[in-house]
């Protein structure tokens, strides 16, 4: 950089001198006699001398950074002198090295108001050379036509050189797709064609970026191969989280791979061109078909009214995922991200293209930016206990259990508004259960309510009262269930917190043991 600044300062000085010279007098202009043109061949590191005879005071400039003069022991790109025989020392450096390029510097003399090239200095590419090609060597890469690393990192770059060589450095934003059998250092012998597969490091794949591979010969000469990445395509998406998110039942702790997170949730980065993406939250259930033994999936798109996931999105690719407490069985969900150009095409056809019974197709794998599983309440979701907290017993002395319904989830959801539906069918006639409590295990709120109307009809049996209460914990109290109280249809008790259905208990008509 210092050399470049010095170069331009010297040029400015030259222009000023020429301007003063042109305006100094109105004498009759005469055509000066310049020295004959000389052609000088050189190599990097050479020192050459230029000898000429000038008829007047002169100024000499170099057109290239790699060709400079030595005057009074200093490096300069502009030198000057008086009339007479002159000898100028020229130095040749390796500045501005490119692939497969010969370099020519022109030395221009200013003399008596005129200027002319008096020497051409050529630094040929007959030393260390590196060539870069595509896989079939039909395209050669140069600084004006750099190798472009594609998004998936699959394109092959072929390197060859006229000396043994090794890769000295590469940009921090890329690496090479290498096999276990490959050597640790990318290198080659003179004349060999060495194939490598450059690929982007994940965190740099969003934006366009350029750089160089630095290739060093055995003798220490250096050449650079230009490489470029053009940024993420408009139809692709990247989610940086590669591990599933495991959530505790209370939504207070999270793990993803070896990383743990507190109640704030899990941060995820999404990369899309110009940050143009759309998020979709989908709860899913995977069940194995007993005939084919294949997993079958069902999906529910979560909107703001039925979402148990909390998604904080700054619209710039920084997302945080958290979950509310789970008062039911274990549950699973996907957070999907689509580039806007793709979402516009598929948003009305998600169930036909993406959310398939056999699972999300492989071509949409990259759109799954998070796969979440939250633990369910341990043991039974609903317990029936005495006022003392002990379980109530049937006629044979066994605890009365609330058993999950075996109806299909879709049917339960349609009929009761939830899949957390449980049956009690072992309240034996002849046993006094007055009173008992219904407890939702894992529920820590203070607003547990009981709704006994179903399809517009009150389902409570005659003589029975059902009401929500709380003391040291919330519960639903059932009173009046003595030895003889019974009904002809199931008693439907919806256990709710405000508008949220935590579960539904169906108490079947009692029987004699």
N, C-alpha and C positions, 0 to 999 in steps of 0.2 A: 504493500500500500504506500509506503514511503517513497518507493521508486516511482510509482504512478504519479504521486503528487509532485515529486521533483520534476518528472517529465513534463507535466503540464505547466508548472511554473516557468520552466525554461522556455517552453513554447510561447508563453505569454510575453516573456522578456524579449524573445526574438521578434514577435509581432510588433512590439513597441519600438524596437530598434529600427525595424523596416519602415514603420510609419514615420519616424523622425527623419530617417534617411531620405524618404520620398518627398518630404516637405521642406527639406533644409535649403534648397536653392532651386533656381529656375534655369540652371545651366543647360546647355544643349545636351540631350541624351545620346550616349554612344552605346553601341552593342558590345558588351564585354566578351572576352574570349575565355571560355571555360575549359578546364582540363578534359581530356578524352575520357569517355565512359570506361570504367574498370569493372570486371566481374570477378567476385571473390567467392570461392567455395570454402566452406568451413564445417567443423563439427562442434557439437556442444562442448564447451570448455576451452575452445581454441582462443588464442590471442593473435590477431593479425595486424599488419601495418598498412596504412594507405598513404602512398607518396604521390604528391602532385605539386605543380607550380602554379601560383596564382598571380594574376596581374594587378590585383588590388586587395584591399582589406576584404575579408571573407567571413562568412558564418556557415557552419555545417550542422545539419540536423539529421537524426535517425528516425525512420518511420516505425520502428518496432522496439518493444521493451526488451527483447532478448539481445539486441545489438546496441551496445553503448560505447562511448568513448572514455578514454582516460586522459585527463588534462590536469597537469600539476598534481598528479597523484590522486585525483578524485574521480569518481564515477559520474558521468554526465551524459545527457542525450543531446546536448547542444554545445558545440565548441567553436572557437573563432581564432583568427590570426591575421597577420599582416601579409603584404605582398611578398612574393618570393617562393623559394622551394620549401615545401612543408612535408612533415611526416606525422601522421595521426595514428595513435594506437587504438585498435578496436577489440572489444571483448565480446565473446559469444556465450550466453547463458542458456538455461533450459526453461526460461519463462514461457508461458502460453503453450505448453506442450499439448498437442492433440493427437488423435489416432491417425496414422497413415497420411501425414501431411508434411510436405516440404514447405519451408518458410523462406520468404524473400524480404529482406529489408532494403529500402532505398535510402541512400545518403544524398541529401539535397544541399547544394551550395547556393548561397545568396551572395551575389557579387554585383556591385555597382547598380543596384536597383532591379536586377534580374535574378532569376533562379533556374537551376537545372540539376537533374540527377547526374552525379558524377561517378557513382558506384552502386552496384547491386550486389548485396551480400546474401548468399544462399546457404541455408542450413538444411541439408537434405535429410530425408527420413531413411537413411541407409544404416542407422544404428539400430537401437532396440525398437522393435515394432510389435504392437499387439493388435490383433484383428478380432472383431466381435460380430457374430452372425446369429441368425435365427436357426431353428433346428435343421432345416435342409440346406442352409447356407445360401439361400436365394436372396436374403436381405443382409446388407452390411450396416452396422450401427455406427454413427458418428455423433459429434456434438449437436449437429443440426437434426439428426435423426436418432434420438436415443432409444435404447431398449426400454419398452414399456412393460412394467410388471402388471399382469392382469389381476383382477380382483381375487380370483380363486388360487392364484399362485401356481399355475400349471404350465406356463410357457417356458420353453427351454432356451437358454443362452449358451452359445458355443464360443469358446475362447481359444485362440491360438496365438503363439508368439514365436519369434525367431531366436529366442534364448530360453533356457530353463527359467521358470518363473513361479511366483507364489503370490496369493492375494495378501496384500499388506493391510488393507482396511476396506470396510464397506460402511455405508450410512447406518446410523443406529436404528433407523426405522425399518430395516429389512434384514432378512436372514436367508439361509439356503435350506431347501427341502432336501435333507440328506438321509442316506440309508445307514444302518448300523455298521455296514462294511466299509463305508467311505472313510478316508483319512480325515483327521481333525482339521487339516489345513487344505484349502482349495489351492491346487498347484498343478503344474504340467511341465513336460519336457519340451524342448524346442521342436516345433513342427507338429506336436500333438494337437488333436481336436479334443478339448475338454468341455463336456456338457454339464451345466449346472442349472438349477431351477430356483431363481430368486423368488422370494415371497415376502409379503408384508407382515410385519408384526402387528397383532390385533389392534393394539391401542392407537396405531397410526393410520388405520385404514379409512378414515373418514374423508380427509382432505387431500388435495393434490400436493405433490412434493417431488423435488428433483435432487439428484446427487450424483456421486461418482464411485465406481469401484477403482481402487488404487492397486495396480498390478506392478510388482517389483521384480526385476530380473536378478539372476544370480550375481551379476556384476554391480548391482545397486541402482541401475537405471529404473526410472519410474514412468509409467503411462497410466492414463485414466480412461475408464470406460463409462460413458454417461448412462445413467438409469433414471427412470421416471415412473411415477405412479399418478394416475389421473383422477384419483378420488373414487369414492363409492358410487356405483351406478345408481340411477334413479329408481330402478326396480329391485334393489337389494336392500337388506336390512342386517344389522349386526346387533346381537345382545351379548354383553360381556360375561354374563353369569353362565357358567357351564355346569354347575351342580344344582341338584334339586334343593328346594327350600323346605326344611322341616320346622314345623311350628308347634309350640307347646299348646296344650288344651286351653290355657288361659290367655294365649296370645301375647305373653310377656317375654318369651325368649325364642330365638331363631338360630338355626344352624344351616350353613350351606357349605358342604365339603368340610374342610378343616377350620372354617371360620365361624365364629359365634357372634351373635348380635343381641342387643337388648330390646326393650319394648318399642323402640323407635322403628324397628323393622330392618329390612335388607335393602341396601342401595344397589341399583342396577343401572348400567349405562347402555343406552340405545344409540346406534349410529345410523343415520339416514341422510341422504343428500339434502342439503339445506334444511335439515331438521324437519322434514315433511313426512310425518308418520302418524298413524292412528292406532290406539290401543284398544284391545277387546279382551274382556275378562270372561272366562268360561269355566263354570263348575262342571266336572265330569265324574262319571261313575264307570269303572271298568269291571265287568263281571265275566266269568268264564262260562262259555256255552257248554252245557253238560253233554251235548251230542257231539260237537266238533272239537271241544276242548280249546277253542280259540277265544281270545278276549273279545268282548263286544262292549262298545262304548256308547254311553248316552250323555248328552250335553244340555246344559242350561246356561244361556248367555245371561250374565249378571248385569243388571242395570242399577241405577242408584237406589232402587226400592228393595232389591233382594240381594244386595252385595254384602258379603262378609269380609271381603278384601278391601283394604284402604290403599288407594293408589295416589301418590303425590307425584305429579309430573310438571316440571318447569317448562315444558315444550321445547327444551334445548337438548334433550337426550338424557337428562338426569332424573331418574325415577326412584321412588322409594316404595317398597311393598310391605304392608303390615296386615295383620288379621285381627278380627274381633275374637272375644272368648267363644269357645265352642261348648255348648250345652248338650250336644248330641253325639252321634257316632262320628268316627273319623271322616274327613272330607278332603277332596282334592280339587285343584283348579289349575288352569293355565292362564298366564297373561301372554297374549299374542300381540305382536306389533307388525303392522303392514306399512310399506311405503304408500303414500297417498295415491300414487298413480295405479298401484295394484289394488288398493282397497276400493277405489272407485269402480273397478271392474267386477269385484267379487262380493261386495257388501250385501247384495241381495241374493247371493247364492252360496252363503257360507256352509249351509247344511248339505249342499250338493258337491261342493268342491273341497272343503276343508274339514268340517266336522263330520267325518264319516263313521259309520258303525264299526268299521275295522280299525279305527284310529286315524289320527291326522296323517295324511300322505307324506312321504319322504320329502317331496319337493317343497313342503311347507315347514320342514324341521327348523330352518333358521328363523322362522317367524315366532317360534316358541321362545320367548325371552325369560320365562320363569315357569317352573313346574312345582306347584306347592302342595304339600300334604300336611294337614293339621290333625293332631291327635284328637281322638274322641274321649268322651267321659269313660273312665275305667269302670268295668263291671256293668251293672244294670243302670240304665238311664233313670228309670223310675222305681222307687221303692215304696212299699206300703208298710207302715210301722205303727206301733202303739204309741200312746202319749209318752211312754217311757223311752221310746226310741228303739225298742226291740221289735223284730219283724213279727207281723201277724202270721198265724199258722192256719193251715187247713185242717180238715177233720182227722187226718192221719198224723198230725204233728209236724208237717213240713212247712217251711216258709212259703207264703203266697208270693208268686213271682209275676211280674209284668213282662210278658213274652213279646218280642217284636212280631208284628204282623207279617205273614208270608205273602201278602198281596203284592203285585208288581208295583214298583215305585211310581210309575206314571199314574196308576189307578189311585194310589194313596194320595198323591199330590192333587189329583183332580177332586177326590172326594173330601179330603180333610185339610188341604192346603199345606201339608208337610208329609215327609216320609217317616217321621218319628212317631209311628203309631204302634201302640202296645195293647195286648189283650190280657185281661185277668179272668181266668175261668175256673178258679179253685176256691172261691169263697163258699164254703160249705154251709148248707142249711143246718140249723141246730147249733151253730157256733155264734156266740155274741161278739160282733166286731165294733160295737159302739163305745167310743168313737175310734177312728183311725186316721192317720195322716198320710197324705200323698207327698212325697219329696222328690224333687228333680235334682238328681245328683250332679254336683258341679255348679249349680246355680248359686250365685253369691249376691243377687240383687235383693230388693225389699218390696217388689211390686208384683209378686206372683198372684195371678188371678185365675179363676176357674170359670169357664164358659160352658154351659151344659146344653145350650140350644144347638140343634143340628138340622139343617134343611128346614129351618123355620119352626121346628118343634122342640119343646123342652123334653129332654130325655131322662130327667131325674125320676127315680121310682117314688111312688107315693110313700110319704113318711120319712124320706131321706132329705137331708140338707147338705149342700156342698158349698163351701166358701173359702176364699183365700184368707190366710192369716199370717202374722209373723210375730215371733218372740225373739229367741236368739238366732233364729234363721227363718227364712220364708218357707211356708208349706201350705197345702190345701187341706182343710179339715172336712172329714166326712162323718156326719153324726146320724144316729137313728138306725144304723145297720145292726139290729138285734138278731136273735136267732131265727126270726121268721120273715123279715122284710125281704121282698123279692120283686122281680119285674118280668115282663114277657119279652122285652127287647133290650139290647145292650144299652147301658147307660154311657153316654158319650161325655167325657170331661176333657175339654181343651185347656191345657195349661199354658198360660200366656204371660208375657211381660209387655205391658202396653199393647201394641199391635203385633208383636212378634209371637208366633206360635212356637213354644219350646217343645211340645210333644202333645200327643192325644192318647188318653187312656180309655179303652173300651172295657167296661165291666160287664161280663156276660151274666145272663140269668143264673141264679144259684141252683145248686143241685144237692141231693141228699147223698151222703157218703155211704 
